[in-house]
Amino acid sequence: MRHLMILALTLLATLVCRADDDGQTTPLPAPTGSAPPPPPVNLVPKPAWSPRPARSPAVPPKLTEVPQPAAGDHPAQFSSDGKWDLAGYNNDEVIYTIFIESHDPRILRCVIQLSGFYYENGEKHTVIDRQSDTVFPSQRVQAGNWQGMDKDSGATYSVKCHPAS
């Protein structure tokens, strides 16, 4: 009997709720002579094509004309320095390093030539190496490290730089 009573109350509640819903589905007639109602508001935004906002168009930078010196106007301005140092895991390897520093407003292309000596099995051997490097304005670069050379025999180097074209 208890089940029958619960079933009857559920049926009654369903009918009452349905009757309330039926009255809301039919729209009320618009009064005559008034402006049309505004369109319904969509609270869900439309998906964007891209999750990021569009970028502004690229604008090229304003170029200022840098006066280029005429051929032979003035040579490249730079300084170079050779340095002996110890390196390696136990600081037992002698290395020779050449540094080049630009004092020129132009990009420089440099050629470095090194001459020195090393010993192998008691015999003295010559080392000659030639490298090239690019040095930017107001920059200091390490042109190279040479290992195993004899510090007592010394090393000579030459650096020649010219403006990059």
Secondary structure, 3 states (H helix, E strand, C coil): CHHHHHHHHHHHHHHHHHHHHHHHHCCCCCCCCCCCCCCCCCCCCCCCCCCCCCCCCCCCCCCCCCCCCCCCCCCCCEEEEEEEEEECCCCCEEEEEEEEEECCCCCEEEEEEEEEEEEECCEEEEEEEEEEEEECCCCEEEEEEEECCCCCCCEEEEEEEEECC
